[in-house]
Amino acid sequence: MKIWTLLAATATAAVLMAAPAAAQTRIALVVKSLGNGFFDAAAKGAEEAAAEIGDIELIYTGPTAATAEAQIEVVNSLIAQQVDAIAISANDPDALVPALQRAQERGIKVISWDSGVAPEGRSIHLNPSDIGLIGETIVKLAADYLPDGGDVAILSAASTATNQNAWIEAAKAVIPEKFPNINLVATVYGDDDSVKSTEEARGLIAAYPDLKAIIAPTTVGVVAAAQVVTDQKLIGKINVTGLALPSEFKQFIDNGASQAVALWNPIDLGYSAVYLAKALVDGQEAAPGATFSIGKVGEVTLDDTNSAAMAAPFQFDASNIEEFSKIY
């Protein structure tokens, strides 16, 4: 594998490639914006997959501003370069469709990953995880450290957040069957605002004196709740868990306010995206029910919208939070 490096002349986009070489397959990994730790980690996974497969020229690219307009410029540049495949994490599911359709008309294979594109603009979409798996995971993170069960509460983002609401409904559905000793006492909303999330966490603790865990499926809420537990000297009494960025949350694993949290593994996402793009270039057809290999990560099967989901969110605890906090 060779990697080219090139900085675009525009102010809104930068394209990274690595040292000249003739490769059989040119795959562009397009991210929402450059300089984001999450996507830099995804690029590491993409590089690993490209090295495993061999004869791939990997182009890691994205705009400097996380806008659909800037991503369209990047896509247009890649069309002009006549790449073989584009794997994109989209800033907008619909605005990018015309540009990606132009790419497809020119024989370029297109997939979306992490943040999807409408079906007409891509062949495959790779979700980081399944809604049901996310719902089960956030409850399991609490239940694993409550052998006798107990009262737990959910601190979510906005009450209108589609993804958050779907995860919460999935969590509620799985509790009676798999976690019967868990008693969900309340769901509150911090609007992904640190101040409001802090107030809601304090309110939960005041309202439910037997509260054993706060589950926050939002990276803002989980930090706010853990800080409240720390400030109120409730470490060891209330466990905070949910979905968190390791770099933001390490301090609360270290101090014991949380035993474990989870999130998608961006390294695996980038790795899997390259495998899917290469399969399409090699002629595998994207159709409902089709199964695709994603290397060491396993395989995925497409649903009726040609979307697939990876495994359960990746868990971070005292054994690995140090390592991953350096990545994203």
Stockholm file with secondary structure:
# STOCKHOLM 1.0

chainA/1-328         MKIWTLLAATATAAVLMAAPAAAQTRIALVVKSLGNGFFDAAAKGAEEAAAEIGDIELIYTGPTAATAEAQIEVVNSLIAQQVDAIAISANDPDALVPALQRAQERGIKVISWDSGVAPEGRSIHLNPSDIGLIGETIVKLAADYLPDGGDVAILSAASTATNQNAWIEAAKAVIPEKFPNINLVATVYGDDDSVKSTEEARGLIAAYPDLKAIIAPTTVGVVAAAQVVTDQKLIGKINVTGLALPSEFKQFIDNGASQAVALWNPIDLGYSAVYLAKALVDGQEAAPGATFSIGKVGEVTLDDTNSAAMAAPFQFDASNIEEFSKIY
#=GR chainA/1-328 SS CEECCCCCSSSSEEEECCSCCCCSEEEEEECSCTTCHHHHHHHHHHHHHHHHHCSEEEEEEEESSCCHHHHHHHHHHHHHHTCSEEEECCSCTTTTHHHHHHHHHTTCEEEEESSCCCGGGCSEEEESSCHHHHHHHHHHHHHTTCTTCEEEEEEESCTTCHHHHHHHHHHHHHHHHHCTTEEEEEEEECTTCHHHHHHHHHHHHHHCTTEEEEEECSHHHHHHHHHHHHHTTCTTTSEEEEBCCHHHHHHHHHTTSCSEEEECCHHHHHHHHHHHHHHHHTTCCCCTTCEEECGGGCEEECCTTSEEECSSCEEEETTTHHHHHTTC
#=GC SS_cons         CEECCCCCSSSSEEEECCSCCCCSEEEEEECSCTTCHHHHHHHHHHHHHHHHHCSEEEEEEEESSCCHHHHHHHHHHHHHHTCSEEEECCSCTTTTHHHHHHHHHTTCEEEEESSCCCGGGCSEEEESSCHHHHHHHHHHHHHTTCTTCEEEEEEESCTTCHHHHHHHHHHHHHHHHHCTTEEEEEEEECTTCHHHHHHHHHHHHHHCTTEEEEEECSHHHHHHHHHHHHHTTCTTTSEEEEBCCHHHHHHHHHTTSCSEEEECCHHHHHHHHHHHHHHHHTTCCCCTTCEEECGGGCEEECCTTSEEECSSCEEEETTTHHHHHTTC
//
